Amino acid sequence: MKFMDRLPTVISCCFCCFLRAGTVMIAVFSFISGLILAPNVSHVKGFWSMDPVLSYYSAATEHTIQIILGAVSIMLCVVSVLLLIGAICNMPILILIYQWGAVVYSGTVFLLLFILAVLCFFVHRDCVIAGGALCGLMFCEVLVTVYFLIVSNSLRMSLKFLSSDEAIF
């Protein structure tokens, strides 16, 4: 728990919302993001199949990444609901669970996108633009996750401070 206590704090979300409202918006946004990527677990192919073009090794890797991405997206949905409950009901422990879940989700997605980018750059040499887009997506995903962690941590720290004996009323 000491690691999250060292994160910087903010006084509002997006320079305009209170922390609680911002944290609720983060929970809804995270839930919708997880919900969009959750169908990857079913391993359904899209409108086209790249299996004839890809080697078996690459196709198996990409299918495995798809299933793992779907599984961590379901985990993101679960911890987003916990964040929503924690923000509404003043439960800092649920906010902390979301924070660690978001770190696991972000780390896993970063690793999966990195593997896909390596495949794009070194195995499929004709999809360099897709590899560059994956690198940009990795960068944006890390920035958004760090900001979400900072905002949710600020609410958690303020709830923790208000429930302690150090608060002066």
N, C-alpha and C positions, 0 to 999 in steps of 0.2 A: 504494500500500500504506500510505502514511502516514495516509490518511484513516481507515481502520479501526483503526489503532493508537490513535487518540484517543477511541475509544468507552470508556465506563466498563466496569469489570470486576466480576464477582460471584464469590463463592467456592463457590456451589452453585446448582443449578437448582431453582426452585420451593421454596426454603428447606429442601429435604429430600434431594435427590439430588446425587451427585458430578457434576462437570462432564462427564465422559466419558459417564456414564449418561444425563444430561440431554440431551447432544448427540445421542446415539443415539436417544433418544425424539423429539427434534425432527426428526431425519432421517426416522424412521418416520412421524411425524405429517405432515410436509411431503409425503412420498411419497404417502401415502393421500389427502391433500387434492388433490394434483395429479392423482392417478388418478381421483378422483371427477369432476373437471371436464374431464378429457382428452377424453371422448366428444363434447364440443362441436365438435371439429374436423370430425366427420362431417356436421355441419349437419343433424342429424335433428330433425324437429319433434317437439314433445311430444305430449301427449294432445289438445291443442286447437290451433287455428291462429288467430292474431290478424290474419292478413292482410286479411280483409274489413273489420275495424274500423280498422286503421292505414292511414295514407297510405303510398304507395310509398316515400317518402323515409324515413319512420320504420322501416318494415319492413326496408328494405335496411340501414339503420344498425344495427338490432338483430341482424340476421343476421351482419353483418360483425363486430360486437362478440362474438358467440357464437363465431365461428371464431378470432378473435384470442385470446380467453380460453382456448380449447382448446389453441392452439399454445403459449402461455406456460405452461399447466399441464403440458404435456409437457416443457417446459424445466425446470420445477420438479421434476418426477420425476427427470430426469437429474442435476441438481445435488444433489438429496437423496441419491441413491446415492453421489455423490462425497463428500458430507458423512459418510455412514455409513462409507465406506472411510477417509476422512481421520481420523475419530474413533477408529476401531478400530486403524488401522495407524500412528498418530502422524505424520500428514502434514499439516502446517499449510497448505501451498499448496492442498490440496483443500478445506480448511475456508474458506480465503479465496475460492476460486472459488464455493463455496456462498453466501458472504456477498454477493458481487456479483450472483450469480444471483437471490438473494432480494430484493435491492434493485431489480433490473430487474423481477422478477415483481410485487413490491408496487407499484412505481410504475405499471406497466402496468395492473394490476387497479384501482388507485385511479383512474386516468384513465378507464378504461372504465366503472366504476361512477359516476363523476362525470357522464359523458356520458349514461348512462341516467337518472340523477337529474334532469339538466336536461331531458331528454325528458319525464320524468314531471311535473315542475313546470310547464313552459312549453308543451309541445306537447300532451300528453294531460292536460288539466286535471282529469280525474276520477280520477286515480291519485296524489293527493298523499300518501296513506298509504304507498304503495309507494316514493315518492321519499324520504320520511322514513326508511323501513326501509333503503333503500340508503345514506343518509347515516350511519346507525348502523353499518351493515356496513362502510363505508369507515373509520370511526373504529376499530372493533374490529380490522380487518385491519391497520391501521397499528400499533396497539399491540402486537399479537401478533408482527408482523414485527420490530419494534424489540426486543422482549424476546428473540426467537430470535437476532437478530444479536448482542445483548449476551452471551448465554450462549455461543454458538459462538465469539465473539471472545475470551471469557475463556479457553476451552480452547485456542484457537489461540495466544494470548499466553503461556499457561503452557507449552505445548509449545515455543514459540519461546525462552522464557527458559531452559527446562531443557536445550535443545540448544546454548545459547550458552556462551561461556567465563565469563560472569558468574555462573553458578550456583556456589554454594559447597556442597561435599559434605562 
